[in-house]
């Protein structure tokens, strides 16, 4: 099962984890990203391209499901205005064994950082600026180009 959600609603971490549990699941790996207050950021606003963003996230999740033995994959990403400490993204991977769950979870977050169309604008003291892509995100995503796990 693949679940993709892009929404302005807060992320229900406990509820989403509970959705992943089942008799055939031996491990659920998770990544929950929070809005940081780096250099005085007091607000982060995310924009996306509806339809295209969900399709990109679905492609990433399907690729992970083909590469690892997954029972389920979830990607939830918030859009709209957020403040430091709020959840911005949740990635879950459920598998029979921990190695598949952990590797798939890392793949999902690394690929979504470079492959999904999101735009970030940070506000500090009333001054807003667009955030450029980070080189480190491209490096992390590139480690998954080898087709073998």
N, C-alpha and C positions, 0 to 999 in steps of 0.2 A: 504494500500500500504506500503510495506517495501522497503526501499532503503538502500543498503549497498555499501560503496565505500572505498577501501583502495588504496591510491594513494600518489605520491610524490608532486602532484600539490597543490598549496595553496587552502585553503577552502574559498569559496564564501558565506559568512554568509548571506548577503541580498538575494542572489539568492536561497539559500537553504530554508530560511524562507518563501519566496514567494511561493515555491513549496508546502508548507504545508497548505496554506490558501485555504479555500473553503466554500461553503454555509453550509455544515454540520459540520464545525469545529467551536467550541466555544472558544477553548484555544490551544495555542501552547506553550509548555514548552521547554526550551532549556538549554543546558550546553555547553559551549565553553571553552576548556582547552587550556592554553597557555604554551609555553616553559618558565620555570622559570630560573632565573640566580642564583639559590641557591648556596651559597659557591663558587661563581666565575665561574659557568658553562658558557662557551662561545659557546658551540655547543652540540647538542643532536642528536644522530643518532638512528633511530628505524629500526629494522629488523623484518620481519615476515615470516610466512610459507605460501606462496601463496596457495590459495585454502582452506587450513585448517583454516586460519584466517577469511576469508569471511564466511565460513560455521559456525564457532563458533559465529560470530556476527549475522548471520541470525537466528541461534537457540535462541540467547538472545532476539532478536527483536520479534520473533514469540511467545516466552514465555510471553513477556510483552503484546503482542496483545491478547493473550488468557486470561491473568489475568485482564486486564483493557479494557475498552471500547475505543479503539483507531481507528481513521480513518487512521492514518499513523504513521510510525516510521522511523527515519533516523539515521544511524550511519555512520559518515565519519571519517576515521582515516588516518593521514598522516604517511608515512614512508620515510626513507632516512634522509639526514642531515637537521637540522633546528637550528635556533638561538633564543636566548631569545626574547620573545615578539611575536613570530610567533604562529599561531593557529596550534595545534597538533591534536585536536579531537573536533568533533561537534556531539552532540546528540540532536535530536528533537523528541517530542512526541505530536501528534495532537489528540484531543479528543473533544467530545461535551461539556465537563465540565472541569474546572481547576483541580479538585482533581485527576481525572484519568490522565490528562496530567502531572501534577507535580510528582505524585507517579511513573508513568511509566518512566519518564525522570530520576529520581533518581535511579530506578532499573537498567535501561540501563547502566548508567555510572558505578554504583557499580559493576555490573556483568561483564562488559567488562574488568574492571581492573584486575579481577582474572581469567576469563574464556577464554580470547582470547590470542592466542600465539603471543605476541610481546616481543622483547628484546630491552632494552635501553642501550646505551653506551653514557656516558657523557664525555666531554672533558673540562679540565680546564688548561689553560696555556700550551697547547700542550700535556698534559698527559691524556690519555683516560682510563676509567674504566667502567665495566659493572655494571648496577644498579640492586640490589637485590629487590625482591618483598617486599613490605611494609606490616607489620602486620596490620596496620590500614585499608588497602584495604580489607584484608580478613575479618576483623570485620565488615566493612560496607557491604560487600557482604552477610555475614551470616545472617544479619537481614531480608533478603528476603526469607529465607528457609521455613517460615510458608506459606502454600499454599493459605491463605486468604489475601486479600488486607488490 
